[in-house]
Amino acid sequence: YLLRNDYEKAEVYYRNALHLFSTDIQQENQLMVSTINNLAFVNLKTGNNEEALSYLKQIMVYDDNALTKGKILRNLANAYAGLNEKKLAVSYFEQYIAFIGKTFTENHPEYALSNIDFADYLIKQMDYKTALKYLQKAKRIYSENYEEKNMELMEVLRKMAVYAYNVSDYSKAKKKKKKTDSIIQKE
């Protein structure tokens, strides 16, 4: 249901799973933490930021699984962003990026995604120049590690073009759009 964006049904299933896992916390700790995190994510997607935050506070000290820990930090950032708690949102985005960079290296696709997530938040705050800085990191990773016709690279370049346009850097915007178009044509 989550993949179909049917968040209400997904929430019901995650709540049921949480109830099942909570009976044997020792054995099912990872599953329970993932389920709570997924419940938080569903609540974020439906705009229930306070409910999402209440779930995330239950698991924010969890660190047995690096990918789950990264998702928890990202979801905390998004919950605080949704509550318009800008300082806390930025703090958690920065923690998220630092954690992913330390855990997976700064050349890993997860690191690129963490930078894109923060850039997306920054664009909503109309901080285009800072957003461009984070997208540049993602662009470097995708350019160095993947083929020229990579769709993730194309999406980063498209965002960079839009952001460059918003800061009145029209020549950079045009150049990025042209590069994006060339990737699409190669596909």
FENSULVEN-V126480 format. One record per backbone hydrogen bond with DSSP energy under -1.0 kcal/mol. NH is the residue of the N-H (numbers start at 0). CO is the residue of the C=O. If there is no record, write none. Layout:
NH_CO ; NH_CO
This chain:
4_1 ; 5_0 ; 6_4 ; 9_5 ; 10_6 ; 11_7 ; 12_8 ; 13_9 ; 14_10 ; 15_11 ; 16_12 ; 17_13 ; 18_14 ; 19_15 ; 20_16 ; 21_17 ; 22_19 ; 23_20 ; 27_23 ; 31_27 ; 32_28 ; 33_29 ; 34_30 ; 35_31 ; 36_32 ; 37_33 ; 38_34 ; 39_35 ; 40_36 ; 41_37 ; 42_38 ; 43_39 ; 44_40 ; 45_41 ; 46_43 ; 47_42 ; 48_46 ; 51_47 ; 52_48 ; 53_49 ; 54_50 ; 55_51 ; 56_52 ; 61_58 ; 68_64 ; 69_65 ; 70_66 ; 71_67 ; 72_68 ; 73_69 ; 74_70 ; 75_71 ; 76_72 ; 77_73 ; 78_74 ; 79_75 ; 80_76 ; 81_77 ; 82_78 ; 83_80 ; 84_79 ; 85_83 ; 88_84 ; 89_85 ; 90_86 ; 91_87 ; 92_88 ; 93_89 ; 94_90 ; 95_91 ; 96_92 ; 97_93 ; 98_94 ; 99_95 ; 100_96 ; 101_97 ; 102_98 ; 103_99 ; 104_100 ; 107_104 ; 111_107 ; 112_108 ; 113_109 ; 114_110 ; 115_111 ; 116_112 ; 117_113 ; 118_114 ; 119_115 ; 120_116 ; 121_117 ; 122_118 ; 123_119 ; 124_120 ; 125_122 ; 126_121 ; 130_126 ; 131_127 ; 132_128 ; 133_129 ; 134_130 ; 135_131 ; 136_132 ; 137_133 ; 138_134 ; 139_135 ; 140_136 ; 141_137 ; 142_138 ; 143_139 ; 144_140 ; 145_141 ; 149_146 ; 153_149 ; 154_150 ; 155_151 ; 156_152 ; 157_153 ; 158_154 ; 159_155 ; 160_156 ; 161_157 ; 162_158 ; 163_159 ; 164_160 ; 165_161 ; 166_162 ; 167_164 ; 168_163 ; 169_167 ; 172_168 ; 173_169 ; 174_170 ; 175_171 ; 176_172 ; 177_173 ; 178_174 ; 179_175 ; 180_176 ; 181_177 ; 182_178 ; 183_179 ; 184_180 ; 185_181 ; 186_182
